[in-house]
Amino acid sequence: MNMFGKPRKIGKTIDEIEEGESLRLTESMEDSQLLIYLGLTNDANPLYIQHDYAETTEYNHPIIPSVMLMGVVTSTTSKHLPGPGSHVVNFSINFIEPVYHYETVTFDFEVVKLDKLKEIVTLSVSAVNEKDERVLDAMVMVKTPKNVDVEKNEELSE
């Protein structure tokens, strides 16, 4: 059991994932998420929060920090594909268009390669905004979780 008294659930192991497997996720970029990020990082970039400054730039409006979009990608690997117990080991991303406050972004994940020996899955990720404009492309290599003996781990943690 974990510290909250619930059995541990792990994601898909390398043997449970197939090339071509996919996942679609839609996220709305809300102020609450932005404020948490800014508070945690002490990032005071005026491009993210000051409308008067952002209006003087090519963006015309405050934008979402790129790292928040990366966070959606990495948290999706942790939650869904491969899921709990997985670990991002390589991340390559291209930010194509800015994402603005309150925009809804749709992320598409696809398994493009499996390395069974190293137990690493490679995901191709693309995302589009509400206008169907591509905002990012990424390649993410993720070490899949190991299938562990939960009862043995429970004994060790007691």
Beta strands, then each sheet from edge to edge (+ up, - down):
strand 1: 22-28
strand 2: 87-95
strand 3: 104-115
strand 4: 120-128
strand 5: 134-143
sheet 1: 1+ 3- 4+ 5- 2+
end
